[in-house]
């Protein structure tokens, strides 16, 4: 039987009142971590911030007003950033314009509808089928009519933000790593629980779809999440030549796989690690991180050279769909990974490696186009030369995001034109093997499409949110037909992969907006190693400057107007829009007071 707690509070004789209770759970240690000296229990990071349990509880209780204020500020910032992305179209979140409700989808007895949407496009809609809204001229799918895409997108990301972070814990770092001597003891490690699909720790192909959230909100958190994977493999605990799948099969045991018997996804995870590592650099400018891990990155690259173009029979991140030989989308992930390692090599000054990796990636890409595109040139295939197949080509999104220069614009346009031809009422299926889809991969895909196709994806997900029969926390896997239910199996709930919903806001930080579409129009020059801090996107395009503070070795980002670096009692403030600096012996307003010094790593 579950425990039950009863609370009473005597208000006395009053006509109104309120009472504040604080509820939580405490686990110490919070992670069981494999180190060269054996297993070590890692303490939660709050022990470094607050000290004892009762000090933490006292702070938590008295911090309600400030935390509520910060939550409201984040909500305001999120709306502002969504507005900034869509401002080129004149769309605003919660604008004064009146938006008509979308026609009701019932899969039942409602009548046929037709009309003209807000863009002047005609549509037909039969609510008794799962075809969705169609263009009567060619019967391709169009976006839900008479709704604001900006409001649709805001509803998706607003529901996603807390769910992402609910899967992570921050810990005091281990003191027992010997190979990786550059570990900063003043910075936390971050561990992810996969949630619902299984209990793995730091599953690489769950971290990967969540990446846009961290690039948008705080790239340093992505580094904290990658670091335990690097420590384990660089300390010699993983025997295979490719990247491990996860850091442990049962959270909170981050004990790795010393026998190398983790789930076999070698192209998937090796590509993911190369891409995530380079993406972190592009959004942070921290080239030392690339230099530090370059030896193991080249080991994974060697595997991709051998197996990315022709992966053979492998499982991708969509493992519930089963293994498939020579998956087009999996192969391009490996090729994008090789392009990433070429730019990593160039960033750290290894030009010979850079040229070698770039040449291989380019050669593989040309062969991939021949093997993976239908002869009609209408769409890519799910598997090489399987003409009746197709799928969401979400693994080219990092090329668009980082402007890697490996994918041709023709591919973006071709895929953007294809998806409306296979859409359903609740979106585009994951691939031709079934009718289920994944919301994270839909929004990765939408991010490189034309505005009309992107709108089809975004509005369909929001429409699903309002009409689905699912009744548990936001699932990333659901049916695009019938009542938008869970698939028969598996049932995913509350997973952190919804961080992928922030794909558009990650693009915003690179200077793109809702009108960019399939064009390669990033602040990052194509095939360039310049980072965001060098490109000026945060100051010139992004709606609000990114604030970065470093205190006792911990670098973080919040969403405000200044960047602050703590130097003992001296603070250096940098306006990222103008490049001007000033120094003060007092901290910027957002960081004044002991409470905020303690709180910032948990909330930012």
C-alpha positions in Angstrom: 0.0 0.0 0.0 1.3 3.5 -0.9 2.0 5.8 2.0 -0.5 8.5 2.8 0.3 11.9 4.4 -2.4 14.1 5.9 -1.8 17.8 6.6 -4.0 20.3 8.5 -3.6 24.0 9.0 -5.7 26.0 11.4 -6.5 29.4 9.9 -8.5 30.5 12.8 -11.4 32.9 12.1 -10.7 34.4 8.7 -12.6 34.9 5.4 -9.7 33.9 3.2 -6.1 32.7 3.4 -3.4 30.4 2.0 -0.8 28.1 3.2 2.5 27.0 1.6 3.7 23.4 1.9 7.0 22.1 0.4 7.2 18.5 -0.8 10.2 16.7 -2.2 12.3 13.6 -2.1 15.9 13.2 -1.1 18.4 10.6 -2.3 22.0 10.5 -1.2 24.0 9.3 -2.9 22.1 9.8 -6.1 24.3 8.0 -8.6 26.4 4.9 -8.3 29.4 5.6 -10.5 32.1 3.4 -11.9 35.6 4.9 -11.5 39.2 3.5 -11.8 39.2 3.0 -8.0 35.9 1.2 -8.0 32.3 2.2 -7.5 31.7 5.6 -5.9 28.4 7.0 -4.7 28.0 10.5 -6.1 26.3 13.1 -4.0 23.6 15.3 -5.4 24.9 18.8 -6.4 22.6 20.5 -3.9 24.9 19.3 -1.2 27.6 21.6 -2.7 25.1 24.4 -2.9 23.3 24.3 0.4 25.2 22.0 2.7 22.9 19.8 4.9 19.5 18.5 4.3 17.7 20.9 6.6 19.5 23.9 5.2 18.3 22.9 1.8 14.7 22.3 2.9 14.7 25.7 4.7 16.0 27.4 1.5 13.5 25.6 -0.7 10.6 26.6 1.5 11.6 30.3 1.6 12.5 30.5 -2.0 8.9 30.0 -3.4 8.3 33.7 -4.3 11.7 34.0 -6.1 11.4 30.7 -7.9 7.9 31.7 -9.0 9.2 35.0 -10.4 12.0 33.2 -12.2 9.5 30.7 -13.7 7.4 33.6 -14.9 10.4 35.3 -16.4 11.3 32.1 -18.3 7.7 31.8 -19.6 7.9 35.4 -20.8 11.3 34.8 -22.4 10.0 31.6 -24.1 7.0 33.5 -25.6 9.4 36.3 -26.7 11.7 33.9 -28.5 8.8 32.1 -30.2 7.6 35.5 -31.3 11.1 36.3 -32.6 11.3 33.2 -34.7 7.9 33.9 -36.3 8.2 37.7 -36.5 9.1 37.6 -40.1 5.6 36.3 -40.8 4.0 38.9 -38.5 2.8 36.1 -36.2 2.8 36.6 -32.5 2.1 34.4 -29.6 -1.2 35.5 -28.0 -1.6 38.4 -30.4 -4.7 40.6 -30.5 -5.9 38.9 -33.7 -8.9 36.6 -33.4 -8.1 33.0 -34.5 -10.9 30.8 -35.5 -11.0 27.3 -34.0 -9.9 24.5 -36.3 -12.6 22.2 -37.7 -13.4 19.3 -35.4 -11.8 15.9 -36.2 -14.1 13.2 -34.9 -13.4 10.0 -36.9 -17.2 9.8 -36.5 -20.3 11.4 -38.0 -19.5 15.1 -38.5 -20.0 16.4 -42.0 -17.6 17.2 -44.8 -16.0 20.6 -44.7 -14.3 22.9 -47.2 -13.0 26.4 -47.2 -10.1 28.8 -47.6 -7.4 29.1 -44.9 -5.8 32.3 -43.6 -3.2 32.2 -46.4 -5.8 32.0 -49.2 -5.3 28.3 -49.8 -8.4 26.2 -50.5 -8.9 23.0 -48.4 -11.2 20.1 -48.0 -11.6 18.1 -44.9 -13.5 14.9 -44.2 -13.6 14.4 -40.4 -14.6 10.8 -40.8 -11.2 9.9 -42.3 -7.6 10.3 -41.0 -6.4 12.1 -44.1 -6.5 15.5 -42.5 -6.8 18.7 -44.4 -6.1 18.4 -48.1 -5.4 20.7 -51.0 -8.3 19.9 -53.4 -6.1 20.5 -56.4 -3.5 17.8 -55.7 -4.7 16.1 -52.4 -1.5 16.9 -50.6 -1.7 17.7 -46.9 -1.9 21.3 -45.7 -1.6 22.8 -42.3 -4.6 23.0 -40.0 -6.5 26.1 -41.3 -7.2 29.2 -39.3 -4.9 28.6 -36.4 -1.7 30.5 -35.5 1.5 28.4 -36.0 3.3 30.5 -33.4 0.6 29.7 -30.8 0.7 26.0 -31.8 4.5 25.9 -31.4 4.4 27.8 -28.1 1.9 25.2 -26.7 4.3 22.4 -27.7 7.4 23.9 -26.1 5.7 25.2 -23.1 4.5 21.6 -22.3 8.0 20.2 -23.0 10.5 22.3 -21.0 9.9 20.9 -17.5 9.5 17.4 -18.9 13.0 17.6 -20.4 14.7 18.6 -17.2 12.7 16.2 -15.0 14.8 13.4 -16.4 18.2 14.7 -15.2 20.1 14.9 -12.0 23.2 17.0 -11.2 25.9 15.5 -9.0 29.2 16.4 -7.4 31.9 15.0 -9.7 33.9 11.9 -8.9 37.3 12.4 -7.3 38.5 9.0 -8.6 39.0 9.4 -12.3 42.6 9.0 -13.3 42.9 9.1 -17.1 40.8 12.2 -17.6 43.0 14.6 -15.5 41.2 17.7 -16.7 38.0 17.0 -14.9 36.9 20.2 -13.1 36.0 19.4 -9.6 34.0 22.6 -9.3 31.6 21.6 -12.1 28.8 19.1 -11.8 28.2 15.9 -13.8 24.7 15.4 -15.2 22.9 12.1 -15.6 19.8 11.3 -17.5 17.2 8.6 -16.9 15.7 7.4 -20.1 12.2 7.0 -18.5 9.4 4.6 -19.6 11.2 3.1 -22.6 13.7 1.6 -20.1 15.8 2.8 -17.2 19.1 3.4 -19.0 21.5 6.0 -17.7 22.7 8.7 -20.2 21.4 6.8 -23.3 23.2 8.5 -26.1 20.3 8.3 -28.6 18.0 9.8 -26.0 20.4 12.6 -25.3 20.7 13.3 -29.0 17.1 14.2 -29.8 17.0 16.3 -26.7 20.0 18.3 -27.9 18.1 21.3 -29.3 16.8 22.2 -25.8 20.3 22.4 -24.4 21.7 24.4 -27.3 18.8 26.8 -26.9 18.7 27.1 -23.1 22.2 26.3 -21.9 24.9 24.4 -23.9 27.0 23.8 -20.8 24.4 21.4 -19.5 25.0 19.3 -22.6 28.7 19.2 -21.8 27.9 18.1 -18.2 25.7 15.3 -19.7 28.4 14.2 -22.2 31.2 14.2 -19.7 30.4 10.9 -17.8 30.2 9.1 -21.1 33.7 10.4 -22.0 35.1 9.6 -18.6 33.9 6.0 -18.7 35.3 5.2 -22.1 38.5 7.2 -21.8 39.2 5.4 -18.5 39.1 2.1 -20.5 35.9 0.6 -19.3 34.4 0.0 -22.7 36.1 -2.5 -25.0 34.5 -1.7 -28.4 35.8 0.6 -31.0 32.5 2.5 -31.4 30.6 4.6 -28.9 28.7 2.9 -26.1 24.9 3.0 -26.2 24.4 4.1 -22.5 26.2 4.4 -19.2 24.3 1.7 -17.4 21.1 -0.3 -17.9 19.5 0.5 -14.6 19.4 4.1 -13.3 20.9 5.2 -10.9 23.7 2.7 -11.6 26.1 4.4 -14.0 28.3 1.4 -14.1 28.8 1.2 -17.8 29.3 -2.0 -19.9 32.7 -3.4 -19.2 32.0 -6.5 -21.3 30.8 -4.3 -24.2 27.4 -6.0 -24.3 25.2 -2.9 -24.4 22.5 -2.4 -27.0 24.1 -2.7 -30.4 23.7 0.7 -32.1 27.3 1.5 -33.3 26.7 3.8 -36.2 23.8 5.5 -34.3 25.8 6.3 -31.2 29.1 7.1 -32.8 27.5 9.6 -35.1 25.5 11.0 -32.2 28.6 11.6 -30.1 30.5 13.3 -32.9 27.6 15.6 -33.8 26.7 16.5 -30.2 30.3 17.3 -29.3 30.7 19.6 -32.3 27.3 21.2 -31.7 28.3 22.0 -28.2 31.4 23.7 -29.5 29.5 25.7 -32.1 27.1 27.1 -29.4 29.7 27.6 -26.7 33.0 28.4 -28.4 34.8 25.9 -26.1 37.4 24.4 -28.4 39.3 23.0 -25.4 36.6 20.4 -25.0 37.3 19.2 -28.6 41.0 19.0 -28.0 40.5 17.1 -24.7 38.4 14.3 -26.3 39.9 14.2 -29.8 41.6 10.8 -29.5 38.4 9.0 -28.7 36.5 11.0 -31.3 38.9 9.8 -33.9 38.4 6.2 -32.8 34.6 6.6 -33.3 35.3 8.3 -36.7 37.3 5.3 -37.8 34.4 3.1 -37.2 32.1 5.4 -39.2 34.6 5.4 -42.1 34.2 1.6 -42.2 30.5 1.3 -41.6 28.5 4.5 -42.1 28.0 4.4 -45.9 26.9 0.7 -45.8 25.8 0.1 -42.2 24.5 -3.4 -42.9 21.9 -4.8 -40.5 21.7 -2.4 -37.6 19.2 -0.9 -35.2 18.8 2.8 -35.2 17.4 4.9 -32.3 13.9 3.9 -33.4 14.7 0.4 -32.1 11.1 -0.4 -31.5 10.7 -0.7 -35.3 13.4 -3.4 -35.4 16.6 -3.8 -37.3 16.8 -2.9 -41.0 19.6 -3.3 -43.5 21.3 -0.1 -44.9 18.9 2.5 -43.5 19.2 5.7 -45.5 18.6 7.9 -42.4 21.1 6.0 -40.3 23.8 6.1 -43.0 23.4 9.9 -43.4 23.9 10.3 -39.6 27.3 8.6 -39.9 28.2 10.8 -42.9 27.1 14.0 -41.0 29.2 12.7 -38.1 32.3 12.4 -40.4 31.7 16.0 -41.6 31.5 17.0 -37.9 34.9 15.4 -37.1 36.5 17.1 -40.1 35.5 20.4 -38.6 36.5 19.4 -35.1 40.0 18.5 -36.5 40.1 21.9 -38.3 39.1 23.7 -35.1 41.9 22.3 -33.1 44.5 22.9 -35.9 44.8 19.4 -37.3 44.4 20.3 -41.0 45.6 16.9 -42.4 42.9 15.1 -40.5 40.4 17.7 -41.4 41.0 17.3 -45.1 41.0 13.5 -44.9 37.6 13.3 -43.0 36.1 16.0 -45.2 37.1 14.1 -48.4 35.6 10.9 -47.1 32.4 12.5 -46.0 32.0 14.2 -49.4 32.7 11.0 -51.3 30.2 9.0 -49.1 27.6 11.7 -49.5 27.7 11.4 -53.3 27.3 7.7 -53.1 24.5 8.0 -50.5 22.5 10.1 -52.9 22.8 7.4 -55.5 21.8 4.6 -53.1 19.3 6.3 -50.9 17.1 8.4 -53.2 14.2 7.0 -55.2 15.0 7.1 -59.0 12.1 9.5 -59.4 14.0 12.0 -57.2 10.8 12.6 -55.2 12.0 11.3 -51.8 14.7 9.4 -50.0 14.1 5.7 -49.2 13.8 4.1 -45.8 16.4 1.5 -46.9 18.7 1.5 -49.9 17.0 0.6 -53.1 13.6 -0.2 -51.4 11.4 1.7 -53.7 8.1 1.4 -51.8 9.7 2.8 -48.6 10.2 6.3 -47.2 10.7 7.9 -43.8 11.4 11.1 -41.9 14.9 12.1 -42.8 15.5 13.8 -39.4 19.3 13.2 -39.3 20.0 15.9 -41.8 18.8 18.6 -39.3 22.3 19.0 -37.7 23.6 19.9 -41.1 21.0 22.7 -41.3 21.5 23.7 -37.7 25.3 23.9 -37.8 25.6 24.7 -41.6 28.0 21.8 -42.1 27.8 22.1 -45.8 27.4 18.4 -46.6 23.7 18.2 -47.6 22.6 19.8 -50.8 19.7 22.2 -50.8 18.0 20.0 -53.3 17.6 17.3 -50.7 15.9 19.7 -48.3 13.6 20.9 -51.0 12.8 17.4 -52.2 12.0 16.1 -48.7 10.0 19.2 -47.9 7.8 18.6 -51.0 7.4 14.9 -50.2 6.1 15.0 -46.6 2.7 16.6 -47.5 2.1 13.7 -49.9 2.2 11.1 -47.0 0.8 13.2 -44.1 -2.2 12.2 -41.9 -4.5 14.2 -39.6 -2.0 14.1 -36.7 1.2 14.5 -38.7 3.6 12.5 -40.8 4.3 8.9 -39.9 7.8 8.0 -38.8 8.2 5.8 -41.9 6.3 3.6 -44.3 6.3 0.6 -42.0 3.5 1.9 -39.9 1.2 4.8 -38.9 2.9 5.9 -35.7 5.1 8.9 -35.5 7.5 10.6 -33.1 7.0 14.2 -32.2 10.7 15.0 -31.6 11.7 13.7 -35.0 8.8 15.5 -36.7 10.1 18.8 -35.4 13.7 18.0 -36.3 12.4 17.4 -39.8 10.1 20.4 -39.8 13.0 22.7 -39.0 14.6 22.3 -42.4 11.4 22.4 -44.5 9.6 25.2 -46.3 7.3 27.3 -44.2 4.2 25.6 -45.5 5.5 22.1 -44.7 6.9 23.2 -41.4 3.4 24.6 -40.6 1.9 21.3 -41.5 4.1 19.5 -38.9 3.7 22.1 -36.1 0.0 22.5 -36.3 -0.6 18.8 -36.6 1.2 18.2 -33.3 -0.7 20.9 -31.6 -4.0 19.5 -33.1 -3.0 16.1 -31.7 -2.5 17.6 -28.3 -6.0 18.9 -28.3 -7.7 15.8 -29.7 -5.6 12.7 -28.7 -7.1 10.0 -26.5 -3.8 9.6 -24.6 -4.1 10.4 -21.0 -0.6 10.4 -19.5 2.3 12.9 -19.7 3.4 14.1 -23.1 4.3 11.0 -25.2 6.7 11.3 -28.1 5.3 8.2 -29.9 1.7 8.1 -31.0 -0.6 7.2 -33.9 -1.2 9.7 -36.7 -4.6 8.1 -37.4 -7.8 7.2 -35.6 -7.9 9.0 -32.2 -4.1 9.6 -31.9 -3.7 6.9 -29.3 -0.6 5.1 -28.1 0.7 2.4 -30.4 -0.1 -1.1 -29.3 3.5 -1.3 -28.2 5.6 0.3 -26.9 4.1 3.1 -24.8 6.4 6.1 -24.2 5.5 8.7 -21.6 7.3 11.7 -20.0 10.6 11.1 -21.9 13.3 13.8 -22.2 13.4 13.5 -26.0 10.8 16.2 -26.1 13.8 18.5 -25.9 13.8 18.0 -29.7 10.7 20.2 -29.9 13.1 23.2 -29.4 14.6 22.6 -32.9 13.2 25.9 -34.2 14.5 27.9 -31.2 18.0 26.4 -31.6 17.9 27.6 -35.2 16.8 31.0 -34.0 20.1 31.3 -32.1 22.0 30.8 -35.4 20.2 33.6 -37.1 17.4 31.7 -38.9 13.7 32.4 -38.6 10.4 31.1 -39.9 11.1 32.4 -43.4 14.4 30.7 -43.9 12.8 27.4 -45.0 15.0 25.1 -47.0 17.6 27.8 -47.7 21.1 27.4 -46.1 20.9 30.8 -44.5 22.7 30.6 -41.2 24.9 33.0 -39.2 27.4 30.2 -39.3 29.3 30.4 -42.6 29.0 27.1 -44.5 31.6 24.5 -43.6 33.1 26.9 -41.1 34.5 26.4 -37.6 33.3 29.7 -36.3 31.3 29.4 -33.1 28.2 31.3 -32.1 30.2 33.7 -29.9 32.3 34.6 -33.0 29.4 34.9 -35.4 27.5 37.5 -33.4 24.1 35.8 -33.8 23.2 36.0 -30.1 23.7 39.7 -30.0 22.3 40.7 -33.4 19.5 38.3 -34.2 18.4 36.4 -31.2 15.6 38.3 -29.4 17.5 38.5 -26.1 21.2 38.2 -25.5 22.5 35.0 -23.9 23.9 35.6 -20.5 26.9 33.5 -19.4 28.3 33.6 -16.0 31.3 31.6 -14.6 31.6 31.2 -10.9 34.2 28.8 -9.3 34.6 27.1 -12.7 30.9 26.6 -13.5 29.8 28.2 -16.8 26.1 28.7 -17.2 23.6 30.5 -19.4 20.4 32.3 -18.5 18.2 34.4 -20.6 18.8 38.0 -19.9 20.7 41.0 -21.4 24.2 40.8 -20.1 27.0 38.2 -19.9 28.8 38.1 -16.5 32.0 36.3 -15.6 32.7 36.1 -11.8 36.4 36.9 -11.0 36.4 36.6 -7.2 34.8 39.8 -6.0 35.2 41.4 -9.4 32.5 41.0 -12.1 33.1 41.6 -15.8 29.9 42.4 -17.7 29.9 41.9 -21.5 27.1 43.2 -23.7 27.0 40.6 -26.4 25.2 42.9 -28.8 27.8 45.7 -28.6 30.9 43.9 -27.4 31.4 46.5 -24.7 32.7 45.4 -21.3 32.7 47.0 -17.8 33.9 45.9 -14.4 32.3 46.2 -11.0 33.0 44.9 -7.5 29.3 44.1 -7.1 27.5 41.5 -9.0 24.9 42.1 -11.7 21.4 42.4 -10.2 20.3 38.9 -11.2 23.0 37.3 -9.1 22.9 39.4 -5.9 22.4 37.6 -2.6 23.5 34.3 -1.2 20.3 32.6 -2.1 20.6 33.3 -5.8 24.3 32.2 -5.7 23.1 28.9 -4.4 20.1 28.6 -6.6 21.5 29.4 -10.0 23.0 26.1 -11.0 19.7 24.3 -10.2 17.4 26.7 -12.0 19.6 27.9 -14.9 
